[in-house]
Amino acid sequence: MFDGFWNNVLRYCRYFVTTLLGVFLNAIAPLVPLFKRPVTLIAILGLFAGTLVFVSLTLRAMLGLSTI
């Protein structure tokens, strides 16, 4: 009855990982030419870090977690 159960489970995990990788690569592809100039690279990294900190602090406040 469950002859290929684990094969099917692993197949869906691989499908999920490859789908996420494809979405990530397609999202990053338009930004690659911007990384050639150091000024835009620093600006994009700063924007990414600021967004990450903002989301982190917002989630901590919403969930009532300690800020330290």
TALINGI-V296136 format. One record per residue. N is the residue number from 1. RES is the residue in three letters. SS is DSSP state (helix for helix, strand for strand, loop for the rest). BURIAL is I if it has 16 or more other C-alpha atoms within 10 Angstrom, else O. Layout:
N_RES_SS_BURIAL + N_RES_SS_BURIAL
This chain:
1_MET_loop_O + 2_PHE_loop_O + 3_ASP_loop_O + 4_GLY_loop_O + 5_PHE_helix_O + 6_TRP_helix_O + 7_ASN_helix_O + 8_ASN_helix_O + 9_VAL_helix_O + 10_LEU_helix_O + 11_ARG_helix_O + 12_TYR_helix_O + 13_CYS_helix_O + 14_ARG_helix_O + 15_TYR_helix_O + 16_PHE_helix_O + 17_VAL_helix_O + 18_THR_helix_O + 19_THR_helix_O + 20_LEU_helix_O + 21_LEU_helix_O + 22_GLY_helix_O + 23_VAL_helix_O + 24_PHE_helix_O + 25_LEU_helix_O + 26_ASN_helix_O + 27_ALA_helix_O + 28_ILE_helix_O + 29_ALA_helix_O + 30_PRO_helix_O + 31_LEU_helix_O + 32_VAL_helix_O + 33_PRO_helix_O + 34_LEU_helix_O + 35_PHE_helix_O + 36_LYS_helix_O + 37_ARG_loop_O + 38_PRO_helix_O + 39_VAL_helix_O + 40_THR_helix_O + 41_LEU_helix_I + 42_ILE_helix_O + 43_ALA_helix_O + 44_ILE_helix_O + 45_LEU_helix_O + 46_GLY_helix_O + 47_LEU_helix_O + 48_PHE_helix_O + 49_ALA_helix_O + 50_GLY_helix_O + 51_THR_helix_O + 52_LEU_helix_O + 53_VAL_helix_O + 54_PHE_helix_O + 55_VAL_helix_O + 56_SER_helix_O + 57_LEU_helix_O + 58_THR_helix_O + 59_LEU_helix_O + 60_ARG_helix_O + 61_ALA_helix_O + 62_MET_helix_O + 63_LEU_helix_O + 64_GLY_loop_O + 65_LEU_loop_O + 66_SER_loop_O + 67_THR_loop_O + 68_ILE_loop_O
